Amino acid sequence: MYTSLKGKTAIVTGASRGIGRGIARRLAEVGLNVLVVSRREAEAAKVAAEIGGNASGFAADVADETDAGAMAKAALERYGAIDLLCANAGVFPSAKLGEMTAADFDQVMGTNLKGTFLSVSACLPAMKRQQSGRIVLTSSITGPVTGYPGWSHYGASKAGQLGFMRTAAIELAPWNITVNAVLPGNIATEGLADLGPDYEAKMAASVPMKRLGTVTDIANAALFFATEEAAYITGQSLVVDGGQILPESLDALEAMG
């Protein structure tokens, strides 16, 4: 039985859909106040209304320093604390090398990596005052472990998050602030659905458990890192992928029988 998190406050970025919405919903279920952050106010408010509890929406572009600061300020004004930051916002437009522009690269790095840095930086003063905090990054198996054509910029941003995490975990440990990351495999989200049913079927076939993960699978991992029971875990990454990265070839999957 985990120590209750009821009454704690969480900020979840990129929470209007997919994994972010799943994390926000799961945190609200266990009693956290949740600031649902999206670039579009209407979408953030809609998700906050859906999950209920003490959730509220806020519009911010995490790639913008002013917006990130306003996000942290809103959490403090509404709830009085920032106990947990789930830095989940991310974009993944596909572009292969030779076609990818500098603007394409900057867009992905700006949201996925710079956005992580700005979100963490905005929440640090409150966490340091409290002498406690939990930071959970949504990275990916793509970049840190695997690759996929068209996502070199995405992979670089997700690997970069882990490099950021390791040093941040050292620097913030004196304030009892932990920094960890969840690395999802292929998860059934709107973003994956946008890639088409053939892609979705192929991805499920490449997973030893023969199914895609759910947003709740990722949300549960993020929730664990937020608990008091995980207080001595920092600078670590948890792969949640149904075993996707384990087979050395398709033959390995076929040999399962």
N, C-alpha and C positions, 0 to 999 in steps of 0.2 A: 504494500500500500504506500503510495507516494505521499509526501507531505503536500498539503493543500496549497494551491496557488491562488485561491480565491481572493479577490481584492487587489491582486497585483496588476500592473499595467504593462501592456505590450503594444509596440508599434510594428505593424506588418506592412512592408512596402510591396508594391506590385500585387495588391490584394484584390483587384477587381475580377480576377478570373483564375482558373487553373490552380496551381499549387498554392499560390498566395491566398486565394479565397479559402482553400481547404485548411490552411494553417490558421487563418483568422477564425474560421468556424470552430475548429478543434479547441483553440485557446478559450474562446467564449464559452464552450461547453463545460469547461472545468472552472469557470468563474472569473477569468481574467477580464479586466477592462481592455478593450481592443480599439486602437486607432487604425482604421482601415484606410490605407493610403493608395491612391491611384492618381494618374495624371489628370483624370477627368472626375470632377466633383460628383456629377450625377451617378457615375458608376460606383464610386466609393460609397456614396450614401445608400445606393440600392443594396449593396452587399451588407452594409452595416444593419440595414433594416431587416434583411433576410436572416441574419444570424442572431439578431436581438441582443438581449442582455444589456450590458453597459458598453456597447459598441457604437462608434460614431465614425463618419467618413471625413476624409480630408484630402484635398487636391494638392499634389506636389510632384514636381519632376525631380527625382533624386539626383539627376546629373547637374542640377542647378544649386549652387551653394546657398543662395537666399531661400529657396524653397525648402531645402533640407533643414535649415535653421528654423523656419516657420513651422515645419512639421513637429520638431521637438518641442517648440514653444507651445503649440496647440495641445500636445499630450500633457504637458505640465499644467497648463491652465485648466484643462478639463478634468484631469485625474490626479494631479499633484505629484506624480512620480513617473519615472521611466525605468521599469524593472527588466524589461526584455525588448530587444530589437531583433526582429527577424528581417534581415536584409535580403529580400527575395526578388526585388524588381530586376527584370532582365528582358532583353530582346534578342531575337535570333534570326534576322533576315539572311537568307542564303545567298552567297556570292562566291564563286570559285576564283582562285588567284588568276590574274590576267584580266578578269572582269571586275573584280572588287575595286572600288574607288577609295581614296583616302577618306572621303566623307562617310562611306559605308563602315570603314574600320573605326573611325572616330565615334560614330553613333553607337556602335556596340560596346566599345571600351568605355565610352562616356557613361552609359547607363549601368553596365554590368560591373565594371571595376571602379571607375571614379565614383559612381553612385554609391557603391559599398563604402568607400572611404569617406565620402561626404555624410552619409547617413550615420556612420559610426562616430565621426567627429562631432556631429550635431548633438548626439545623445550623451557624449562623454561627460560634460560638466555635471549633468544631473546624476549620472551613475557614480561619479567620483564623490560628489557630496554625500550620497547615500552610503558610500563605501561598499557597494555591491552592484551587480548587474550581470545580465546574460546577453550575449550576442550570438546569434545563429545565422550563418550565411547559407544561402541556397546556391551551391556550386553545381557541379554536374560530373558524370563520368566522362563526358566529352571534353577533352582538354587535359585534365589531370591523368586520365587513364587511357582513353580511347580517342579516336579521331573519326571525322565524317566529312566527306567532300562537300565544300561549300560553307563549312563552318570553322575555317581556320581562325577568323577573328573572334568568334564565339568561344572556341576552345582556348584561345590565348587568354581571354578575359576570365574564364572559369579557372584555369590554372593559376592565373594571377591572383585570384581571390584567396587561394590556399597559401601562396607566398605571403600575402598581406596578413592572413590569419595567424601564421606562426609567429611573426614578430610582434603583432598586436597582442597576442596572448601573453608574451613575455612582458611587454611594456605595461599591460593593464593588470597583471596578477597582483601587484601590491594593493590595489583597490578592491580586491575580491571580485574582479570582473573577468568572466570567462569568455572565450571566443572559440567557437567550434563551427563545423560545416557539415551539412548534409549533401551527399552527392547522389541525386536521383539518376536512375536509369531511365528507360522509356516508360513514362507515366501517361495514363489515359487522361488527357486534358483537351481543351478546345484547340490549343496550339498543335498538338499531335494530330487531332482530327483534321486540321486544315491541310495536312500533308497527304491526305487521301487514304482510302481503305486499303489499298495495296501495300502502302508503306506500313500502315498499322499492322496488317497481317504478317508481313515479313518480320517486323520487330518482335511480335509476340512469338513467332516461330524460333527466333534466335535466343530466347530466354529459357533456361532449363526448366523453370516452373510453368512454362508454356502459357503465360498470360502477362499482360502489361500490369504495372503497378497502379495503385490508385492514389489520389491526392491525400487520402487519409493515411496511407502508408508513410508518406513523407511528413505529414503533419505530426504523426505520432513520434517520429524521430526528433523533430524540432522540439516537441513538448518535453521529451526526455531530457534534452540538453538544458531546458529551462528549469528543471526541478532542483530542489535542494539536494536530492540524492546524487545529482551529477556535478555537485559543487567542486569536486576534485579533478574534474576532467576539463582540460583546456588545450587548445591548439590541435585538436583532433578532427579527423574527417570520418564520417560514417557513410559507407556506400549502401544504398537501398535500391537494389536492382534485380531482385529475384535470381541472382546468380549470373546475370548477363555477361559480366566481364570474365567469367571463369573458363569457358571452353576455349581450347587453343585452336580449334577449327570446327567447321560444320560436321566433320566426321565424329567429333566428340559427342555432339548432340545426337547424331544418328546411332551411335553406339549405346545410347541410353536404353534402347530396346522399346 
